[in-house]
Amino acid sequence: EAPGGSDRARGGMVFDNAYAGLTTQIVGTETVGKSHTIYITLCSMGPSRWEVRKRYSEFEALHKELKQRGVVPASLPPKRLFGKLSQAVVKQRQEGLDDYLSKLLRGASLDQKRLLMVFLQANTKGVPHPHPH
C-alpha cells in the first residue's frame, strides 16, 4: 500500500460524500455555424442548478488531463473527421458524452473528480438559461 493510502481513502470518502448529490445530464446541443457543436450540460447538486456549455474538443482536453492522473473509468465517443455536424452524429455523440460524464462521476479517482468539478463549473459567459419555477 502506498504511504498515506488510508488518509487518501478517507479524504476521498469526504470528497465523494460531499459530491455524492452531483448529477449531470446533457440536455441539448447548439451548432455554431458550420464550425462546431456546443453540448449543453445541466448540472445539479442539492438545490443548486447550473448549465455548462462545452465543445467536444473541451471534453477531449479533459480526458487527456484525466489520463495523466490515472486510469479513466470511461471512454469518449469516437472523433469524426466527416459528418460531425450531422444530426445523427451529434445525437450519438451527445448520448456518448452523457454516458461518459455519468461513468466519471461514479468511478473517477479523487484527483480526477477534482478536475471534473473544475470542468463542470458554471460558465461565466453566455446567456443564462432561465429555469421555470
N, C-alpha and C positions, 0 to 999 in steps of 0.2 A: 504493500500500500504506500502511496506517495506521502511524504511528510505533510502533515496538516490536512490529510484527506478527510478526516472526520469533521474538522472545522468547516472545510469547504462544503461538505454534505449538509451540515447544519445551516450554514449560510444559504445554501441552495434551497433548503426547505423554507426558510423565512421568505426568500425571494419568490419561490414558487407559490407559497401561500398568499403572499401579497398580490400576486398577479394571477391567482387562480381564476378570478372572475373575468379576466380579459377574453373577449371574443372578437373575432374579425369575420367579415363577410364582404366579398367583392360584389357590390350591388349593381355595378354598371360600368360602362365604358364610354369614352368620348374620343372620336377620331379627330385628329388635328390635321386639317388639310389632307394632303396625300403623303404625309410625312410619318406620323406615328399615332399610336393609340394610348390613351391615358386610362388606367384601371382605377376605378373609384372604390375604395375600401371603407366600409363603415366599421368603426371600432367602438367597443363599449366595455366599460368596466364600472360596475356598480351603477350609480346614477349618471355617470359621465358618458357622453356620446360624442364622437368626433369623426371627421372624414379625412381620409388620406388619399391623395391623388398621385399615382406613380406610373412611370413608363416601364415597359418590360426591361429595358436596359438598366433601370434602377434596381429591379429585382435581381438581375444578373450580378450587379456590383455587390449587393447584399450577400448573395450566395457565395461569391468569391471570398468576401470577408469572413463569412461563417466557416468556410472550409479551412481558413487559416487558424481557426480556433478549435478544430476537431472534426469528427465525422458529422456530416449534416444528415439528420434523420428524414430528409425529404429530397425529391428531385424536382427541378424546374421543368415545366413543359418545354418541348424542343423549340429551338430557334428556327425560324423560317427565313429563307432568303427571298422567296417569291410568295405572293398572295397573303402577306402578313396583315393586310388591311381588309381581307375578305371577311364577311360576316361569320362564316363557318370557322375560320381560323381564330378570329377574335373571341368567339364564344367558347371554343375549345380551350384557348389559352386562359380565358377568364376562369373557367372551371378548374383548370390545372393550377393556376396561381392561388385560387381559393383553397384547394386541397393542400398545396404547398404550405400556406400560412397555418392551416389547421394542424398539420403534422409538426411544424416547427413549434407551435405553442405547446403541443403535447410532449415532444421528445427532445427538444434542444437542451444543451448544457446551460448552466448558469451564465457562463460567459457569452454564449450565443444568444440567450434570452435578453441580456442587457443590450446587445447590439440590435436585436429585433425591436426592442422598445424604442430605441433611438429612431429606427427606420419608421416606426408607426406613430411618431409624434405628429400632432396636428400640423397641417400645412399652414404657413404663415401668410402665403399669398393665395390669390384666387378668391372666388366669390363664395361666401359662406352659404351652406345649404340649409335653408330653413326646415325644421322638423315640426310637423303638426303636433299640437299638444293634446 
